[in-house]
């Protein structure tokens, strides 16, 4: 799925037409997934295909949480809101398996 396709899907899921805002949340989500999947490698910009749906879920989560960043408890008119963390909660990244590579003897030198 390309970034354009992901943005179109985000527009449907969020009901927003603010492309710049959605692109920002998508980039934040991609960054979170890539950092979890490749903790020891730099320069990777594409989310693995198997984590694209999770990336979308994270972007929607961030979109829905805007304006309440860092909130841990909010109670109003019988509605309770709690957030695990100020950014992406660890539970959303739990199923992403970090990948590492053991360098060959030529790469280590």
C-alpha positions as CSV (number, residue, x, y, z in Angstrom):
1,X,0.0,0.0,0.0
2,X,1.5,3.4,-1.0
3,X,1.4,6.5,1.2
4,X,-1.3,8.0,-1.1
5,X,-3.4,4.9,-0.6
6,X,-2.9,5.0,3.1
7,X,-3.9,8.7,3.2
8,X,-7.1,7.9,1.3
9,X,-7.9,5.1,3.7
10,X,-7.2,7.4,6.6
11,X,-9.6,10.0,5.2
12,X,-12.3,7.3,5.1
13,X,-11.6,6.0,8.6
14,X,-11.4,9.5,10.3
15,X,-13.9,11.4,8.2
16,X,-11.3,14.2,7.8
17,X,-10.3,15.8,4.5
18,X,-7.2,17.6,6.1
19,X,-4.5,15.9,4.1
20,X,-1.6,17.7,5.8
21,X,-2.8,16.7,9.2
22,X,-3.4,13.1,8.3
23,X,0.0,12.9,6.5
24,X,1.6,14.2,9.7
25,X,-0.1,11.5,11.8
26,X,0.7,8.9,9.2
27,X,4.4,9.9,9.3
28,X,4.4,9.6,13.1
29,X,2.8,6.2,12.9
30,X,5.3,5.0,10.3
31,X,8.2,6.3,12.4
32,X,6.9,4.4,15.5
33,X,6.5,1.1,13.6
34,X,9.8,1.4,11.8
35,X,11.7,2.3,15.0
36,X,10.1,-0.8,16.7
37,X,10.7,-3.1,13.8
38,X,14.3,-2.0,13.0
39,X,15.7,-0.8,16.3
40,X,19.4,-1.1,15.2
41,X,19.2,0.1,11.6
42,X,18.9,3.6,10.1
43,X,17.8,4.9,6.8
44,X,14.7,2.6,6.5
45,X,11.6,4.7,5.4
46,X,9.1,2.0,4.3
47,X,6.9,0.1,6.6
48,X,6.9,-3.7,6.0
49,X,3.7,-4.8,4.3
50,X,2.6,-6.9,7.2
51,X,2.7,-3.8,9.5
52,X,0.8,-1.4,7.2
53,X,-2.6,-2.1,8.8
54,X,-1.1,-1.6,12.3
55,X,0.4,1.7,11.0
56,X,-3.0,2.8,9.9
57,X,-4.5,1.9,13.3
58,X,-1.8,3.9,15.1
59,X,-2.4,7.0,12.8
60,X,-6.2,6.8,13.5
61,X,-5.4,6.5,17.3
62,X,-3.2,9.6,17.1
63,X,-5.8,11.5,15.1
64,X,-8.6,10.6,17.6
65,X,-6.4,11.6,20.5
66,X,-5.4,15.1,19.2
67,X,-6.0,17.8,21.7
68,X,-5.7,15.3,24.6
69,X,-2.0,14.5,24.3
70,X,-0.5,13.3,27.5
71,X,-3.9,13.0,29.2
72,X,-3.9,10.1,31.7
73,X,-7.4,10.5,33.2
74,X,-10.4,12.6,32.0
75,X,-13.9,12.2,33.5
76,X,-16.8,14.2,32.1
77,X,-20.5,13.4,32.0
78,X,-20.0,9.8,32.8
79,X,-17.2,9.3,30.1
80,X,-13.8,8.2,31.4
81,X,-10.7,8.6,29.2
82,X,-7.4,7.1,30.0
83,X,-4.3,7.0,27.8
84,X,-1.3,4.7,28.3
85,X,1.3,7.2,27.2
86,X,1.8,10.6,25.6
87,X,2.4,9.1,22.2
88,X,1.8,5.6,20.8
89,X,0.9,3.1,23.6
90,X,3.2,0.1,24.0
91,X,0.2,-2.2,23.5
92,X,-0.2,-1.0,19.9
93,X,3.4,-1.9,19.1
94,X,3.4,-5.2,21.0
95,X,2.9,-7.5,18.0
96,X,5.7,-5.9,16.0
97,X,8.8,-8.1,16.1
98,X,12.1,-6.2,16.1
99,X,14.5,-7.4,13.4
100,X,18.3,-7.4,13.8
101,X,21.1,-8.5,11.5
102,X,24.4,-10.0,12.6
103,X,27.1,-8.3,10.6
104,X,29.4,-10.4,8.5
105,X,33.2,-10.2,9.2
106,X,33.6,-7.8,6.2
107,X,30.8,-5.5,7.5
108,X,32.2,-5.5,11.1
109,X,35.6,-4.0,9.9
